[in-house]
């Protein structure tokens, strides 16, 4: 499996070492590409915004599922055309919701909100952008069906937190973007979305900044590779939440609460009922994995009960 590494951030070719000159270079690039209305003018007035600082940001990382075998099958010409088409559509949605496209890495995108300029409701903007990106996939899939011959699925991870934001480039290449734990966690959350086959996962830090009309499903306290403590993960529903989905979500979260309280027989029965009446007819991986964890505890009671979920070894 090829693991993406986002070497932050987006490249703007500019032979500038002075931050004000770099800012003017970025302004010209922003203006020519019409990426974010108002951002170029703000940077022109205050180029020091590009200096390094700690800043709360919301980070989005996306990934096209099954890219490596797809690239081998289609060959360089077709796969490059497909990725260009996809990037154009997804980037438009990011910009529509006032995001900054930091980097492209193969079939993945790294974007952020709330830097270099502050943005009210940046977590909500990022979530709206992610949902809009997922909404682009059916049309992309239909347009490429004769070439691809199958589904095109996107996975997205979102996290909100303080990052080190600034220009880390050289006089030959301008590189502005976020660094640190907040970005690393967003990348791990995106990887978990692949394992769970859920299109969009967000952390607790992002979820608590969202309004009530964007209801998530709490998946549980999950251990992620390389992190010392488990984190709360939430799934955002791609379509507008209907009563059926909300009832299904509530049933799952009720079963999860039973498990976390150690009420294992009740949790087992509730999860079995969910699988038998699955919301879409598709396999709900979080339900199946939680049921497996409950069954394991019932069959092999541990000396110490740990409600955190370890989903790092799920087969892909």
C-alpha positions, 0 to 999 in steps of 0.5 A: 500500500502506498502511503501519502505524505503531504509535504506542506504546502501548495507550491507557488513559484516565486524567487523571493526571500522577503516576506512582503515580496512573497506576499505580493507574488502570492497576491498576483497568483491568487488574482490570476487564478481567482481562488479566494475573493478578498484574500489577495487584497487582504494579503496585499494590505497585511503581508505579515499574515504569511509569517509563521505563527500558531493558529487554530485551523480546520484541516481537510485531507481527501483520498481517492479510494483504490487509486493505485490499482486504478492507475495501473489499469488505466495507464498514465494518460487516462489516469492523469486526465481523470485526476485533473478532472477530479481535482478541478471539481473538488477544488471548486467546492473547496474554494466555494466554501472559502478554503485554501488549497494547500497541496495536491499529493497524487490523488489527495488534497490538503486544504485548510480554513482560518489561515492566513486570515481568520474565518468565522465558522471555519469548521462548518465551512470545511464540513460544508466543503467536504459534503459538497466534494462528496456530492461531486463524485456521482457525476464524476463517476458517471462521466468516467464510467466507460473508462473506469468501469466501476465506482469512484469513491472519495474519503475525507478526514477533518480535524480542528486544532492549533497548527504552526502555520507559515511559509517554510519555503525558500527563495526559489519556492514559496510554501505556505501551510499548516504543520504539526499534530493537527495535520497529522491527526487529520491524516490519520482520521482520513485513513480511518475513514478508509478502514471504516468505509465511511466517506467523511469522518471528523474529530471531536474538536471539529464536531463541537464547532458544528450547528445542530442541523449538521448531526453526526454519528458518534462512532466511539473512542478510537485508538489510532496508530501513533497516538498515545490516547484514543480520540472521539470519531464522528461520521457526517452523513453525506445526504441530508439527514432523514428521520430513518437515518437519525433513528438508525444513528440513535440506535447505534449510539445507544448500543455504543453507550451500552458497550462503554458502560459494560452492559455487554449482553444488551449491547450485543443484542442491540447491535445484532438488531441493527445488522439485521435491519441495516439502514441501506442494505450495505454492510455497516462496518462500524456496527460490525466491528463494534459487534465483534468487539462486544462478542470478544469481550463476552467470550473472553472477559478481560481482566480490565475492561477498556471501552476504547476501540482499536480499529488499526488492524482492519483489513483493507 
